[in-house]
Structures are given as structure tokens and as C-alpha cells.
């Protein structure tokens, strides 16, 4: 209830009438789909070790990604004309607003690693999902 109320109050404050019409805003990432890749802008890329990066992706209008613990996304890349896909689990808090973060380890001969090493802040990456139905339940 409190999450829905906060969503309604934020929509009212920004004069977003999509909640009244029963349609969600087109710019909110709740439109994540397992079938369709969506573009997300890289807002920060921190090199944590020689081969590990923490990459932050921007979400529009301080939306939340909406994944549950145990779910993951698929990243699509292209290296030398070959399309590649890999699954990653966001490491940001489930209630993080306006971003999600992914921890990526790069391997010397990995194709996705080549793609990730080519990224810079401001670039766009394509994700689809969520996937996974093994959910965390407290005390179970």
C-alpha cells in the first residue's frame, strides 16, 4: 500500500496522469520484457580491480528496476559482428531509485569482456528481462 501511495503522490506531483488512465508511463522501466531489449545509459563505470567493474545504469525519472532477489537480466553485445548475450544479476538495492548496478568480471579471452572494456560513461547498453523464478523468502 505504501509503495503504491508513494507512486501515486509522485505521479500527482509531476502531473503524470498515466496512473489515472490505467496506463504506465512509457519512460518507466517497468516495461522490462523478457522478449525485448531496452537501452540503458551508463552513468558511471568504476574499475574495482584489474579485471572487475561496477557499472551503473541510469533509469528514467527515478524509477526502480523492479527486480526481485533471485532474478537477473540479459545483456546483449556485439563484437566483430557477432552478437553475444550474458546474464547478470544487479547488485544495487531492490529499492534503488534512478539506477541499477551490475558487477562484471572481465576475462582475457571473453567476448563479453571485450565489449564491456569498450564502454565509457554515457554509452548505451541493451538489457532484457527479468528472468528467474527462484525467489528469496525470509526465513524459508
C-alpha positions as a Markdown table, in Angstrom:
| # | Residue | x | y | z |
|---|---|---|---|---|
| 1 | Unk | 0.0 | 0.0 | 0.0 |
| 2 | Unk | 2.7 | 2.5 | 1.0 |
| 3 | Unk | 4.6 | 1.9 | -2.3 |
| 4 | Unk | 1.5 | 2.4 | -4.3 |
| 5 | Unk | 0.6 | 5.5 | -2.4 |
| 6 | Unk | 4.2 | 6.9 | -2.9 |
| 7 | Unk | 3.9 | 6.2 | -6.6 |
| 8 | Unk | 0.6 | 8.0 | -6.8 |
| 9 | Unk | 1.8 | 11.0 | -4.9 |
| 10 | Unk | 5.0 | 11.2 | -7.1 |
| 11 | Unk | 2.8 | 11.0 | -10.3 |
| 12 | Unk | 0.5 | 13.7 | -9.0 |
| 13 | Unk | 3.4 | 16.0 | -8.1 |
| 14 | Unk | 4.8 | 15.6 | -11.6 |
| 15 | Unk | 1.4 | 15.9 | -13.2 |
| 16 | Unk | 1.7 | 12.4 | -14.7 |
| 17 | Unk | -1.8 | 11.3 | -15.5 |
| 18 | Unk | -0.8 | 7.7 | -16.6 |
| 19 | Unk | -2.0 | 6.2 | -13.3 |
| 20 | Unk | -5.4 | 7.7 | -13.7 |
| 21 | Unk | -5.8 | 6.2 | -17.2 |
| 22 | Unk | -4.6 | 2.8 | -16.1 |
| 23 | Unk | -1.6 | 3.0 | -18.4 |
| 24 | Unk | 2.0 | 3.1 | -17.1 |
| 25 | Unk | 4.3 | 5.8 | -18.4 |
| 26 | Unk | 6.3 | 4.7 | -21.5 |
| 27 | Unk | 9.5 | 6.1 | -20.0 |
| 28 | Unk | 9.4 | 3.9 | -16.9 |
| 29 | Unk | 11.4 | 0.8 | -16.9 |
| 30 | Unk | 8.6 | -1.3 | -15.5 |
| 31 | Unk | 8.2 | -2.1 | -19.2 |
| 32 | Unk | 11.1 | -4.5 | -18.9 |
| 33 | Unk | 10.3 | -7.5 | -21.1 |
| 34 | Unk | 12.0 | -10.9 | -21.5 |
| 35 | Unk | 11.4 | -10.6 | -25.2 |
| 36 | Unk | 12.6 | -7.1 | -25.9 |
| 37 | Unk | 15.9 | -5.4 | -25.3 |
| 38 | Unk | 15.8 | -1.9 | -23.8 |
| 39 | Unk | 18.5 | 0.7 | -23.9 |
| 40 | Unk | 20.0 | 2.0 | -20.7 |
| 41 | Unk | 22.7 | 4.7 | -20.4 |
| 42 | Unk | 25.8 | 4.0 | -18.5 |
| 43 | Unk | 26.0 | 6.8 | -15.8 |
| 44 | Unk | 29.2 | 5.5 | -14.1 |
| 45 | Unk | 31.8 | 2.9 | -14.6 |
| 46 | Unk | 34.2 | 2.2 | -11.7 |
| 47 | Unk | 37.1 | -0.2 | -12.1 |
| 48 | Unk | 37.3 | -2.0 | -8.8 |
| 49 | Unk | 40.2 | -4.3 | -9.6 |
| 50 | Unk | 42.4 | -5.1 | -12.7 |
| 51 | Unk | 39.5 | -7.1 | -14.2 |
| 52 | Unk | 36.4 | -6.2 | -12.4 |
| 53 | Unk | 34.0 | -3.2 | -13.0 |
| 54 | Unk | 30.9 | -1.9 | -11.2 |
| 55 | Unk | 28.7 | -0.3 | -13.8 |
| 56 | Unk | 25.8 | 2.0 | -13.0 |
| 57 | Unk | 22.9 | 2.3 | -15.5 |
| 58 | Unk | 20.5 | 5.2 | -15.3 |
| 59 | Unk | 16.8 | 4.7 | -15.0 |
| 60 | Unk | 14.4 | 7.4 | -16.2 |
| 61 | Unk | 12.5 | 9.6 | -13.7 |
| 62 | Unk | 14.0 | 8.0 | -10.6 |
| 63 | Unk | 12.1 | 4.7 | -11.3 |
| 64 | Unk | 13.0 | 1.4 | -9.7 |
| 65 | Unk | 14.1 | -1.5 | -11.8 |
| 66 | Unk | 11.6 | -3.8 | -10.0 |
| 67 | Unk | 13.6 | -7.0 | -9.9 |
| 68 | Unk | 13.2 | -9.4 | -7.0 |
| 69 | Unk | 16.1 | -11.1 | -5.3 |
| 70 | Unk | 16.9 | -14.1 | -7.4 |
| 71 | Unk | 16.2 | -12.5 | -10.7 |
| 72 | Unk | 18.6 | -11.5 | -13.5 |
| 73 | Unk | 18.8 | -9.6 | -16.8 |
| 74 | Unk | 20.4 | -10.5 | -20.1 |
| 75 | Unk | 23.0 | -8.1 | -21.6 |
| 76 | Unk | 23.4 | -8.0 | -25.4 |
| 77 | Unk | 26.6 | -7.0 | -27.1 |
| 78 | Unk | 28.3 | -7.2 | -30.4 |
| 79 | Unk | 31.9 | -8.0 | -31.0 |
| 80 | Unk | 33.4 | -8.3 | -34.5 |
| 81 | Unk | 29.9 | -8.7 | -36.0 |
| 82 | Unk | 29.0 | -11.5 | -33.6 |
| 83 | Unk | 26.0 | -10.9 | -31.3 |
| 84 | Unk | 26.6 | -12.2 | -27.7 |
| 85 | Unk | 24.4 | -12.4 | -24.7 |
| 86 | Unk | 25.2 | -12.9 | -21.0 |
| 87 | Unk | 23.1 | -13.0 | -17.8 |
| 88 | Unk | 24.0 | -10.6 | -14.9 |
| 89 | Unk | 22.3 | -10.1 | -11.6 |
| 90 | Unk | 22.0 | -6.4 | -10.5 |
| 91 | Unk | 23.8 | -5.8 | -7.2 |
| 92 | Unk | 22.1 | -2.5 | -6.3 |
| 93 | Unk | 19.4 | -2.5 | -3.6 |
| 94 | Unk | 16.0 | -3.6 | -4.8 |
| 95 | Unk | 14.6 | -0.2 | -3.9 |
| 96 | Unk | 17.3 | 1.9 | -5.6 |
| 97 | Unk | 15.7 | 4.8 | -7.5 |
| 98 | Unk | 17.1 | 6.1 | -10.7 |
| 99 | Unk | 19.7 | 3.5 | -11.3 |
| 100 | Unk | 20.8 | -0.1 | -11.2 |
| 101 | Unk | 24.3 | -1.5 | -10.8 |
| 102 | Unk | 26.0 | -4.6 | -12.2 |
| 103 | Unk | 29.3 | -6.1 | -11.1 |
| 104 | Unk | 31.2 | -7.5 | -14.2 |
| 105 | Unk | 34.4 | -9.6 | -14.2 |
| 106 | Unk | 36.3 | -9.4 | -17.5 |
| 107 | Unk | 38.3 | -12.4 | -18.7 |
| 108 | Unk | 41.3 | -12.1 | -21.1 |
| 109 | Unk | 39.6 | -14.1 | -23.9 |
| 110 | Unk | 36.0 | -13.4 | -23.1 |
| 111 | Unk | 33.9 | -11.8 | -25.9 |
| 112 | Unk | 31.6 | -10.0 | -23.5 |
| 113 | Unk | 34.7 | -8.9 | -21.6 |
| 114 | Unk | 35.9 | -7.2 | -24.9 |
| 115 | Unk | 32.5 | -5.5 | -25.2 |
| 116 | Unk | 32.5 | -4.3 | -21.6 |
| 117 | Unk | 36.0 | -3.0 | -21.7 |
| 118 | Unk | 35.0 | -0.8 | -24.7 |
| 119 | Unk | 32.3 | 1.1 | -22.6 |
| 120 | Unk | 32.6 | 4.6 | -21.4 |
| 121 | Unk | 30.2 | 6.7 | -19.3 |
| 122 | Unk | 27.4 | 7.9 | -21.5 |
| 123 | Unk | 27.4 | 4.8 | -23.7 |
| 124 | Unk | 24.2 | 2.8 | -24.1 |
| 125 | Unk | 23.8 | -0.9 | -23.3 |
| 126 | Unk | 20.9 | -3.2 | -24.1 |
| 127 | Unk | 19.2 | -5.3 | -21.5 |
| 128 | Unk | 16.1 | -7.6 | -21.4 |
| 129 | Unk | 14.4 | -9.5 | -18.6 |
| 130 | Unk | 13.7 | -10.2 | -15.8 |
| 131 | Unk | 14.4 | -13.9 | -15.7 |
| 132 | Unk | 14.5 | -16.3 | -12.8 |
| 133 | Unk | 11.8 | -17.7 | -10.6 |
| 134 | Unk | 13.7 | -18.9 | -7.6 |
| 135 | Unk | 12.8 | -16.0 | -5.2 |
| 136 | Unk | 14.3 | -15.3 | -1.8 |
| 137 | Unk | 11.8 | -15.5 | 1.0 |
| 138 | Unk | 12.8 | -14.5 | 4.5 |
| 139 | Unk | 13.1 | -17.4 | 7.0 |
| 140 | Unk | 12.3 | -20.0 | 4.3 |
